Amino acid sequence: MTQTFFKYQGTGNDFVMIDNRLDVFDTNNSSLISHLCDRRIGVGADGLIVLESVSNYDFKMVYFNADGNESTMCGNGGRCIVAFANFLGIIKNKAHFLAIDGPHLAVFNDGYVELKMQDVLGISSNKDHFVIDTGSPHYVSVKSNLDSLDVASEGALVRYSKAFKDSGINVNFAKKINNDTFALRTYERGVEAETLSCGTGATAVALVMFHSGHSTSNEINLKTLGGELVVRFEAQSSLYSNVWLCGPALQVFKGTLEW
């Protein structure tokens, strides 16, 4: 069989993107999906995203980790699928789509996507880290040695620790640059490695830095290895609402899959 695919990236977080409105791609074939995401024997990507038709929305987003398993919400992937939907002519400047964590709104403007995330209620504070769910579960820790940190090793220690080994968790290490700017590096479960960027991770870091008093701003700039993201939000007690993840989302290339 053959299948047309597209490659998109959002601040270095890259995805194989497939238009599956005709329901021809087998989303149950996890071995095929992991093969396509393999950087040596496949296309290579942090994940694979399928765009499908669904009633009452512009489209549905189905996200798979690089290991081939369907996963929780991907923020950068959500921004990329909005750019993809614009390319396909499904939307123009605004989108209302369905993902695994519920409905999302988004605004597209010449390769820049602003994606509304779900509200976040409650952040768990621990001795040296925080735990938060921004559509995917995240661990956040502040590190002064961020540039030299072995994220692959340190992240794996947390991800496979007794507390998180059953369902896994994404691990973020952050460093304060100034009141409204933070650098971060992320170890992603499902990829099982450091990625150049993580959208739900950037959202998690922004909210945690505000929650913990490291910032007094409700618009946070996040510097990832793959580029810059902006997260803005409204905070009221332990509720974070009107949360928007903003940044570039670009098509890299188009190709044909054969299997």
C-alpha positions in Angstrom: 0.0 0.0 0.0 1.0 3.6 -0.4 0.1 6.6 1.7 0.9 10.3 1.3 2.3 11.9 4.4 3.6 15.3 5.5 6.3 16.2 8.0 5.7 19.1 10.3 7.7 20.6 13.1 6.9 23.0 15.9 10.1 24.4 17.6 11.9 21.2 16.7 9.2 18.8 17.9 8.6 16.9 14.7 5.7 14.8 13.5 4.6 12.6 10.7 1.2 14.0 9.7 -1.5 11.9 7.8 -4.8 13.0 6.4 -7.1 10.1 7.3 -10.5 11.6 6.5 -11.1 8.7 4.1 -10.1 6.2 6.9 -7.4 4.4 4.9 -4.6 4.5 7.4 -4.7 1.7 10.0 -4.3 3.5 13.4 -4.3 0.1 15.2 -1.0 -0.9 13.5 1.3 0.3 16.3 4.4 -1.5 14.8 3.9 0.4 11.5 3.6 3.7 13.4 6.7 3.1 15.5 8.5 2.1 12.3 7.6 5.3 10.6 8.8 7.3 13.6 12.1 5.5 13.6 14.9 8.0 12.6 17.0 5.2 11.0 14.6 3.0 9.2 11.5 5.1 8.8 10.6 8.8 8.2 11.8 9.8 11.7 9.7 11.8 14.1 8.8 12.4 17.8 5.3 11.2 17.0 2.7 10.5 14.4 -0.5 12.5 14.1 -3.7 11.5 12.2 -6.3 14.0 11.1 -9.8 12.6 11.0 -13.3 13.8 10.3 -15.7 14.1 13.3 -19.1 15.6 13.7 -19.5 19.2 15.1 -15.8 20.0 14.8 -13.4 21.0 12.0 -11.4 17.8 12.5 -10.2 15.3 15.1 -6.6 14.9 16.2 -5.3 11.4 17.1 -1.7 11.4 18.4 0.7 8.5 18.7 4.0 8.5 20.5 7.1 7.4 18.7 6.7 4.0 20.3 3.5 3.5 18.3 1.0 3.9 21.2 -1.8 6.4 21.2 -1.0 9.0 23.9 -2.3 12.0 25.7 -2.4 15.5 24.4 0.6 16.9 22.5 0.7 20.7 22.5 3.2 21.2 19.7 1.4 18.5 17.8 -1.8 20.3 18.3 -0.3 23.5 16.9 1.1 21.5 13.9 -2.2 19.9 13.0 -3.8 23.3 12.9 -1.2 24.4 10.4 -1.8 21.1 8.5 -5.6 21.7 8.5 -5.0 25.2 7.0 -2.8 23.6 4.3 -5.5 21.1 3.5 -8.1 23.9 3.2 -10.2 22.6 6.1 -9.8 25.8 8.1 -8.7 29.4 7.4 -7.6 31.4 10.4 -9.5 29.7 13.2 -10.0 26.1 14.3 -12.3 24.2 16.6 -11.0 20.6 16.9 -11.3 17.5 19.1 -8.4 15.8 20.8 -8.1 13.1 23.3 -8.4 15.6 26.2 -11.4 17.3 24.7 -12.2 20.3 22.5 -9.5 22.9 21.5 -9.7 26.3 19.9 -6.8 27.6 17.8 -5.8 30.6 15.7 -3.5 30.3 12.6 -1.6 33.2 11.2 1.0 32.6 8.6 2.8 29.7 10.2 2.2 30.9 13.8 -0.3 29.0 15.8 -2.0 29.9 19.1 -3.6 26.9 20.7 -6.0 27.0 23.6 -5.2 24.3 26.2 -7.5 22.8 28.8 -7.9 24.5 32.1 -5.6 23.3 34.8 -6.8 22.8 38.4 -4.2 22.1 41.0 -0.4 21.7 41.0 1.2 19.2 43.3 4.1 20.7 45.2 6.9 18.4 46.5 10.3 18.9 48.1 12.3 19.4 44.9 9.7 19.2 42.1 6.1 19.8 41.0 3.6 17.5 39.3 1.0 19.0 36.9 -1.3 17.8 34.2 -1.6 20.1 31.1 -3.2 17.5 28.9 -0.3 15.2 29.6 1.3 14.5 33.0 4.5 16.5 33.8 7.2 16.6 36.4 8.9 20.0 36.7 12.2 20.7 38.6 14.3 23.8 38.6 18.0 23.2 37.8 20.8 25.8 37.8 23.0 23.6 35.7 20.5 23.2 32.9 23.0 23.6 30.0 25.2 20.8 31.2 22.5 18.5 32.6 22.4 15.0 31.3 18.7 15.1 30.5 18.5 11.6 29.0 19.8 10.0 32.2 18.2 12.3 34.8 14.9 12.2 33.0 14.9 8.5 32.7 15.6 8.2 36.4 12.4 10.1 37.2 10.3 8.6 34.4 11.0 5.0 35.6 11.1 5.8 39.3 8.7 3.9 41.6 6.4 6.9 41.8 5.8 7.2 38.0 6.8 3.9 36.4 3.3 2.5 36.0 1.9 5.3 33.7 5.1 7.2 33.1 5.5 11.0 33.2 7.2 13.6 31.1 10.2 15.2 32.9 11.0 18.9 32.6 14.0 20.8 33.9 13.8 24.6 34.0 16.1 27.5 34.6 15.0 31.1 35.3 16.4 33.7 32.9 14.3 36.6 34.2 10.8 37.2 35.6 9.0 36.2 32.4 11.5 34.1 30.6 12.6 30.5 31.4 14.7 27.9 29.6 13.6 24.3 29.7 14.7 20.9 28.5 12.3 17.9 28.4 12.5 14.1 28.5 9.4 12.7 26.9 7.8 9.4 27.7 6.9 7.4 24.6 9.9 8.9 22.8 12.1 7.9 25.8 14.6 10.6 25.1 15.1 14.3 25.2 13.2 16.2 22.5 14.0 19.6 21.2 10.7 21.0 22.5 7.5 19.9 24.3 4.4 22.0 24.1 2.5 20.6 27.1 5.9 20.7 28.9 6.3 24.4 28.1 2.8 25.0 29.4 3.6 23.0 32.6 6.7 25.0 33.2 5.0 28.3 32.7 2.2 27.5 35.2 4.6 26.0 37.7 6.9 29.0 37.6 4.0 31.3 38.3 2.6 29.0 41.0 5.9 28.7 42.8 6.6 32.4 42.8 9.5 32.3 40.3 7.5 34.6 38.1 4.7 37.2 38.6 3.8 37.4 34.9 0.9 35.6 33.3 2.7 35.6 30.0 5.8 33.4 30.0 8.5 33.1 27.3 9.9 29.6 27.1 13.3 28.9 25.4 13.6 25.3 24.2 16.4 23.7 22.3 14.3 24.0 19.2 13.0 27.5 19.5 10.8 29.8 21.5 7.2 29.4 22.8 4.9 31.7 24.6 2.3 30.6 27.2 -0.3 33.0 28.5 -3.0 32.3 31.1 -5.3 33.6 33.7 -4.8 32.6 37.3 -7.4 32.5 40.1 -6.4 30.6 43.2 -5.5 27.1 42.1 -7.3 27.4 38.8 -5.5 28.3 35.6 -7.8 29.1 32.7 -7.7 30.7 29.3 -4.3 28.9 28.8 -2.8 29.5 25.3 0.3 27.9 23.9 1.8 29.9 21.1 4.6 29.4 18.6 5.6 28.5 15.0 4.3 25.4 13.2 5.8 24.6 9.8 5.6 22.0 7.1 9.0 20.4 6.4 8.3 18.1 3.5 5.8 15.8 1.7 6.4 12.2 0.8 4.9 8.8 0.1 4.9 5.8 2.4 5.0 2.3 1.1 4.4 -0.9 3.1 
